Amino acid sequence: MNKLVVGNLVHRPLRSLISALAIAIEVIMILSITAILLGKINGFKTRQNGIGMDMIVRPATTNNFLGMSGAGASIKVADVLRKIPHMTVVAPVNMQITGSLDSIYGIDYESFNALLPFQFLSGTAFQGPDDVIVDDYATSGKKVGDKLQILGHDFRICGIVLHGKGARKFIPIETMGRLNQTEGKASMFYLRTEDSPRFRDQVREAILATPGMSTYDVRTAEEFLSTFSPNNLPYMNTSIRVVVGIALVIGFLVIFQSMYTAVMERTREIGVLKSLGASRIYIVSLVMRETALIAAAGILLGIVTSYALSSALDARFPTLDFVINLPWVWKSVVIAFTGALLGAIYPAFKAASKDPIDALAYE
């Protein structure tokens, strides 16, 4: 039977190739959308971990989409927080997201650098209000001293640092306030405390007990980052489900059309097999094995292409965070294989139900 299966596929190479390519596209669609969406989340978490904070304080009106809610807290809150027992560093940050979804941090350099020092590759800290520190991914071939436009304002690159510290571009918090009309305001406060696991509950209670701070959102780094998951971001789960559904339909229809046409073209061949004693199960198995082989080839091609695409995009656009999620590789295999087998069920049973006499008489 295996020789017959391979022979049937090789006898119609173009149809087999197109069917396998359709399955590959299905896999690429699934892995690409999850690589972009989940990659953004994982990239954000990695950069937040690189800041060096162990707690974060935000106004109650701030949502999880940092930079979308504006700066709603007075920067003087930092002075209040510094008086809390077991507090070592309080770093106010005024965050702004541009139209290209680029995160810009307005920072107080001394306190932000005290959380976890910048690793300078070249240049120095801010020398003036119009200086900007950029990470090595955001330089785009620029060097220290070059001009860079941010939020419609010209800045001088004063330093280039290693990536992974929250944002990719950092400007003085006073300058950020002037640019977005939020002088003296902050979006959030990154905290570093003594022996965080031991004192974090005491610190939280002390902050909330401070007059004027009872409505603030106080979380540990782990609590804050745990909110960034597909389950807590409804649009993301919806996007993934839509793409998976479309991919499943594509695989189903392509295999259905391919195998149905193949069955119709091989009516006489099926008649010969049945006249020689082939059972209905044998005929169904024959069609399903052909489908499984096409699906396996398409899935393998799709996975290899997806990883090649990931490598190419990572080299060309390192800030894209296009990272293939391994659990979704296995999910895409199951989804594509299931869709292909479902598409082959009707053609398989139609082939098995053919009358051998009518099939032998078929021209």
Secondary structure per residue as TSV (DSSP state, phi and psi in degrees):
chain	resnum	aa	ss	phi	psi
A	1	M	-	360.0	-38.0
A	2	N	H	-62.7	-39.1
A	3	K	H	-64.6	-38.7
A	4	L	H	-65.8	-40.7
A	5	V	H	-61.4	-50.8
A	6	V	H	-63.2	-40.9
A	7	G	H	-61.6	-41.3
A	8	N	H	-63.5	-39.8
A	9	L	H	-70.6	-41.3
A	10	V	H	-69.2	-31.7
A	11	H	H	-65.6	-25.4
A	12	R	S	-124.8	68.6
A	13	P	H	-63.7	-38.9
A	14	L	H	-66.4	-44.9
A	15	R	H	-63.9	-42.2
A	16	S	H	-63.2	-40.9
A	17	L	H	-65.7	-44.3
A	18	I	H	-63.2	-41.1
A	19	S	H	-63.6	-43.0
A	20	A	H	-65.3	-38.5
A	21	L	H	-64.7	-37.8
A	22	A	H	-63.1	-41.5
A	23	I	H	-64.4	-39.8
A	24	A	H	-62.3	-42.3
A	25	I	H	-63.1	-38.5
A	26	E	H	-58.3	-46.7
A	27	V	H	-65.9	-42.5
A	28	I	H	-62.4	-40.3
A	29	M	H	-59.0	-47.8
A	30	I	H	-64.6	-48.4
A	31	L	H	-69.1	-32.0
A	32	S	H	-70.5	-46.3
A	33	I	H	-66.5	-38.2
A	34	T	H	-71.9	-33.0
A	35	A	H	-65.5	-37.5
A	36	I	H	-74.1	-51.3
A	37	L	H	-69.4	-50.5
A	38	L	H	-71.8	-30.4
A	39	G	H	-63.7	-38.4
A	40	K	H	-63.4	-42.6
A	41	I	H	-63.9	-49.4
A	42	N	H	-64.8	-37.3
A	43	G	H	-64.8	-40.9
A	44	F	H	-63.1	-45.0
A	45	K	H	-61.6	-42.4
A	46	T	H	-62.2	-43.3
A	47	R	H	-69.2	-35.6
A	48	Q	H	-66.7	-38.6
A	49	N	H	-63.8	-29.3
A	50	G	T	-75.4	-8.4
A	51	I	T	-70.5	-36.9
A	52	G	-	98.2	9.8
A	53	M	-	-86.5	156.1
A	54	D	S	-120.3	-7.0
A	55	M	E	-145.8	159.2
A	56	I	E	-137.9	139.1
A	57	V	E	-121.3	129.3
A	58	R	E	-137.3	154.9
A	59	P	-	-61.2	151.1
A	60	A	T	-62.3	-25.2
A	61	T	T	-81.5	-5.5
A	62	T	-	-79.4	133.0
A	63	N	-	-94.3	-179.2
A	64	N	S	-70.8	-16.7
A	65	F	S	-85.5	84.4
A	66	L	T	-55.5	135.5
A	67	G	T	92.8	-13.3
A	68	M	S	-90.0	-21.0
A	69	S	S	-97.6	-5.5
A	70	G	-	80.5	173.4
A	71	A	-	-90.6	110.0
A	72	G	-	-108.7	3.5
A	73	A	E	-120.6	147.7
A	74	S	E	-70.7	141.7
A	75	I	T	-67.3	-18.2
A	76	K	T	-70.4	-13.3
A	77	V	H	-59.8	-28.8
A	78	A	H	-59.6	-39.0
A	79	D	H	-66.2	-35.8
A	80	V	H	-66.3	-43.3
A	81	L	H	-66.9	-32.6
A	82	R	H	-65.3	-18.4
A	83	K	T	-87.2	-6.8
A	84	I	S	-70.3	135.4
A	85	P	T	-56.0	145.5
A	86	H	T	70.5	11.8
A	87	M	E	-88.9	131.2
A	88	T	E	-111.4	-38.7
A	89	V	E	-139.6	136.2
A	90	V	E	-128.3	118.9
A	91	A	E	-119.9	107.5
A	92	P	E	-75.0	142.4
A	93	V	E	-136.0	131.9
A	94	N	E	-107.6	106.5
A	95	M	E	-101.6	139.4
A	96	Q	E	-134.7	135.7
A	97	I	E	-107.0	129.4
A	98	T	-	-83.2	175.1
A	99	G	T	-62.0	-23.8
A	100	S	T	-92.3	15.9
A	101	L	-	61.4	32.0
A	102	D	-	-92.7	124.3
A	103	S	E	-85.6	125.9
A	104	I	E	-113.9	127.5
A	105	Y	E	-103.9	124.4
A	106	G	E	-92.7	118.3
A	107	I	E	-128.1	153.4
A	108	D	-	-87.5	109.1
A	109	Y	H	-56.5	-45.5
A	110	E	H	-60.5	-47.6
A	111	S	H	-74.3	-39.1
A	112	F	H	-66.8	-39.7
A	113	N	H	-69.7	-24.6
A	114	A	H	-72.4	-22.6
A	115	L	H	-62.8	-51.4
A	116	L	S	-160.7	114.4
A	117	P	-	-57.3	142.9
A	118	F	-	-61.3	145.9
A	119	Q	-	-103.8	96.7
A	120	F	E	-75.0	129.4
A	121	L	E	-90.6	-29.3
A	122	S	E	-164.2	157.9
A	123	G	E	82.8	-166.9
A	124	T	-	-138.4	-173.4
A	125	A	S	-72.0	-178.8
A	126	F	-	-57.1	133.8
A	127	Q	-	-108.6	-11.6
A	128	G	S	-162.9	173.5
A	129	P	T	-68.2	-18.1
A	130	D	T	-106.3	23.5
A	131	D	E	-93.3	152.5
A	132	V	E	-135.9	138.7
A	133	I	E	-102.3	129.8
A	134	V	E	-123.6	154.1
A	135	D	E	-88.0	170.5
A	136	D	T	-66.1	-19.9
A	137	Y	T	-81.1	-23.8
A	138	A	T	-98.7	1.9
A	139	T	-	-72.2	-32.2
A	140	S	T	52.0	44.8
A	141	G	T	83.9	-2.3
A	142	K	-	-82.5	163.9
A	143	K	-	-133.1	172.7
A	144	V	T	-58.1	131.4
A	145	G	T	102.0	-19.0
A	146	D	-	-73.7	159.1
A	147	K	E	-88.6	147.4
A	148	L	E	-145.2	127.1
A	149	Q	E	-90.8	127.0
A	150	I	E	-134.2	127.4
A	151	L	T	54.2	38.2
A	152	G	T	74.9	12.8
A	153	H	E	-125.5	141.4
A	154	D	E	-84.5	127.3
A	155	F	E	-119.5	157.7
A	156	R	E	-104.8	128.6
A	157	I	E	-70.4	114.3
A	158	C	E	-99.0	-21.9
A	159	G	E	-157.5	148.8
A	160	I	E	-119.8	124.9
A	161	V	E	-119.9	165.7
A	162	L	-	-68.6	138.9
A	163	H	S	-67.7	163.0
A	164	G	-	106.3	23.5
A	165	K	S	-124.0	59.4
A	166	G	S	87.3	-88.1
A	167	A	-	-100.3	-176.3
A	168	R	S	-110.5	-13.9
A	169	K	E	-135.7	136.3
A	170	F	E	-131.2	129.3
A	171	I	E	-128.1	162.6
A	172	P	E	-59.4	140.8
A	173	I	H	-63.5	-31.3
A	174	E	H	-65.9	-39.6
A	175	T	H	-67.0	-41.0
A	176	M	H	-59.6	-41.3
A	177	G	H	-60.5	-39.7
A	178	R	H	-69.4	-36.8
A	179	L	H	-71.9	-37.2
A	180	N	T	-112.1	20.5
A	181	Q	T	56.0	43.7
A	182	T	-	-130.6	46.7
A	183	E	T	-56.6	135.5
A	184	G	T	73.1	16.5
A	185	K	E	-117.3	159.4
A	186	A	E	-139.3	149.8
A	187	S	S	-83.6	-36.5
A	188	M	E	-161.4	170.6
A	189	F	E	-128.6	119.7
A	190	Y	E	-87.7	133.0
A	191	L	E	-117.3	149.0
A	192	R	E	-129.5	127.3
A	193	T	E	-120.1	167.1
A	194	E	T	-71.7	130.9
A	195	D	T	42.3	61.0
A	196	S	H	-46.1	-49.6
A	197	P	H	-58.7	-28.7
A	198	R	H	-82.7	-40.7
A	199	F	H	-106.3	-1.7
A	200	R	H	-62.2	-37.3
A	201	D	H	-66.3	-39.9
A	202	Q	H	-64.4	-40.4
A	203	V	H	-64.3	-44.1
A	204	R	H	-60.1	-48.1
A	205	E	H	-62.2	-39.2
A	206	A	H	-66.5	-39.2
A	207	I	H	-64.4	-48.3
A	208	L	H	-68.2	-24.2
A	209	A	H	-84.2	-10.8
A	210	T	S	-72.6	132.6
A	211	P	T	-52.5	128.6
A	212	G	T	87.6	-5.2
A	213	M	-	-110.4	1.3
A	214	S	T	-64.9	-23.3
A	215	T	T	-94.3	-2.3
A	216	Y	S	-73.0	152.6
A	217	D	E	-91.9	113.8
A	218	V	E	-117.2	119.0
A	219	R	E	-137.8	154.2
A	220	T	E	-76.3	165.5
A	221	A	H	-59.8	-40.5
A	222	E	H	-64.6	-42.9
A	223	E	H	-64.5	-41.9
A	224	F	H	-64.3	-47.9
A	225	L	H	-71.8	-25.5
A	226	S	H	-67.4	-19.5
A	227	T	T	-74.9	-14.8
A	228	F	-	-95.4	83.7
A	229	S	S	-146.3	159.1
A	230	P	G	-55.2	-34.3
A	231	N	G	-68.3	-27.1
A	232	N	G	-97.2	-0.7
A	233	L	-	-122.9	87.9
A	234	P	H	-54.1	-38.9
A	235	Y	H	-61.2	-30.4
A	236	M	H	-71.9	-47.4
A	237	N	H	-60.3	-39.0
A	238	T	H	-63.6	-44.4
A	239	S	H	-61.0	-44.1
A	240	I	H	-64.6	-43.0
A	241	R	H	-63.4	-40.5
A	242	V	H	-62.6	-46.2
A	243	V	H	-65.9	-42.6
A	244	V	H	-62.7	-41.4
A	245	G	H	-62.8	-44.2
A	246	I	H	-63.5	-43.3
A	247	A	H	-62.1	-41.7
A	248	L	H	-62.7	-42.0
A	249	V	H	-64.3	-41.2
A	250	I	H	-59.7	-49.1
A	251	G	H	-61.7	-42.6
A	252	F	H	-61.2	-49.6
A	253	L	H	-67.4	-40.9
A	254	V	H	-64.2	-46.8
A	255	I	H	-67.0	-40.8
A	256	F	H	-58.2	-48.8
A	257	Q	H	-64.3	-43.0
A	258	S	H	-64.7	-49.6
A	259	M	H	-73.9	-32.2
A	260	Y	H	-65.5	-44.7
A	261	T	H	-63.9	-39.9
A	262	A	H	-63.0	-41.1
A	263	V	H	-63.7	-43.0
A	264	M	H	-65.0	-36.5
A	265	E	H	-74.6	-21.9
A	266	R	T	-108.2	28.2
A	267	T	H	-56.9	-46.5
A	268	R	H	-65.6	-39.9
A	269	E	H	-61.4	-41.7
A	270	I	H	-63.9	-38.7
A	271	G	H	-61.3	-40.7
A	272	V	H	-62.6	-44.8
A	273	L	H	-62.4	-43.0
A	274	K	H	-69.6	-34.4
A	275	S	H	-69.2	-23.1
A	276	L	T	-87.9	2.6
A	277	G	T	105.7	7.5
A	278	A	-	-65.4	131.2
A	279	S	-	-82.9	170.4
A	280	R	H	-61.4	-39.9
A	281	I	H	-63.2	-38.2
A	282	Y	H	-62.5	-44.4
A	283	I	H	-66.2	-44.4
A	284	V	H	-60.8	-43.8
A	285	S	H	-62.1	-37.1
A	286	L	H	-61.2	-49.1
A	287	V	H	-66.3	-41.6
A	288	M	H	-67.6	-34.5
A	289	R	H	-67.6	-39.4
A	290	E	H	-61.4	-43.9
A	291	T	H	-62.0	-44.2
A	292	A	H	-61.9	-38.6
A	293	L	H	-68.1	-42.4
A	294	I	H	-62.7	-44.5
A	295	A	H	-62.5	-43.0
A	296	A	H	-62.0	-43.1
A	297	A	H	-64.4	-42.8
A	298	G	H	-66.0	-41.3
A	299	I	H	-63.6	-45.5
A	300	L	H	-60.3	-44.5
A	301	L	H	-63.2	-41.0
A	302	G	H	-64.4	-41.7
A	303	I	H	-66.8	-46.4
A	304	V	H	-60.9	-44.1
A	305	T	H	-64.5	-38.6
A	306	S	H	-63.8	-43.3
A	307	Y	H	-67.9	-35.8
A	308	A	H	-64.9	-40.8
A	309	L	H	-64.2	-40.3
A	310	S	H	-61.0	-44.3
A	311	S	H	-64.5	-41.7
A	312	A	H	-65.7	-44.0
A	313	L	H	-68.6	-36.4
A	314	D	H	-64.4	-37.0
A	315	A	H	-72.9	-37.6
A	316	R	H	-86.4	-39.5
A	317	F	-	-129.1	79.0
A	318	P	T	-64.4	-18.5
A	319	T	T	-89.5	0.5
A	320	L	S	-72.6	-26.3
A	321	D	-	58.9	45.0
A	322	F	-	-89.9	94.2
A	323	V	-	-124.2	120.7
A	324	I	-	-72.4	128.9
A	325	N	-	-88.6	117.6
A	326	L	H	-58.1	-43.5
A	327	P	H	-57.9	-32.2
A	328	W	H	-75.8	-19.3
A	329	V	H	-63.0	-47.1
A	330	W	H	-67.7	-38.0
A	331	K	H	-63.3	-41.1
A	332	S	H	-64.8	-34.9
A	333	V	H	-62.4	-48.1
A	334	V	H	-63.8	-44.5
A	335	I	H	-63.9	-47.4
A	336	A	H	-65.3	-41.9
A	337	F	H	-66.9	-41.0
A	338	T	H	-64.1	-44.9
A	339	G	H	-61.2	-39.8
A	340	A	H	-66.1	-44.7
A	341	L	H	-66.3	-37.7
A	342	L	H	-63.6	-38.6
A	343	G	H	-68.3	-21.4
A	344	A	H	-94.6	-10.0
A	345	I	H	-62.1	-51.5
A	346	Y	H	-63.2	-48.7
A	347	P	H	-58.3	-36.7
A	348	A	H	-64.5	-46.9
A	349	F	H	-72.3	-28.3
A	350	K	H	-65.7	-40.3
A	351	A	H	-65.1	-41.6
A	352	A	H	-68.5	-24.4
A	353	S	T	-89.0	-2.2
A	354	K	S	-67.2	140.2
A	355	D	-	-77.3	126.5
A	356	P	H	-59.7	-35.1
A	357	I	H	-68.0	-46.0
A	358	D	H	-65.0	-38.0
A	359	A	H	-66.2	-39.1
A	360	L	H	-68.5	-28.8
A	361	A	H	-82.6	-8.3
A	362	Y	-	-70.4	133.3
A	363	E	-	-110.1	360.0
